[in-house]
Amino acid sequence: MTAPTTTLSDSDLETIERFHGHICSMVLLGARMARVAGGRLITWNEDQSRLFAFFRGYGCAVDGVQIMSGCTWGNGNLVLLRGREFSLVLTAEGSPRAIKAVPLPDILSDVCAARGRILNTALGDLILRGPGEELFTLEEITDLGELSRFPA
């Protein structure tokens, strides 16, 4: 199995802009969270089961999560949660395992302070292509319980 792509390409940026309407710091952060978490999850999801996402955050980031994970509120596989912690939990249907991604405090603060203007900056380059470990804490969750679109 080849390693999954966890960075964002120019093609991804075009898709994000078409879907979201503009490129801003928060949509890129959400997209990258989904890519990095998905990269960790793919080794457990070899049969390509339907993904589920639980997102706690604000603003444009939820669109980035939707675009890169394929999980949408309308399809019922994206759950938006309330609370202070900005996080994404990504899992696959039928799996008790998940990956939780939380932006590092300095990254989240810098992204918020950028007020959208992030492309062609050092922070933008880090968000687009930097190592996931420099952006997020990643935690494996092993006791999530099985999720299904068709509960018993």
Secondary structure, 3 states (H helix, E strand, C coil): CCCCCCCCCHHHHHHHHHHHCCCCHHHHHHHHHHHHHHHHHCCCCCCCCCEEEEEECCCCHHHHHHHHHCCCCCCCCEEEECCCCCEEEEEECCCCCEEEEEECHHHHHHHHHCCCCCCCCHHHHHHHHCCHHHCEEEEEECCCCCCCCCCC
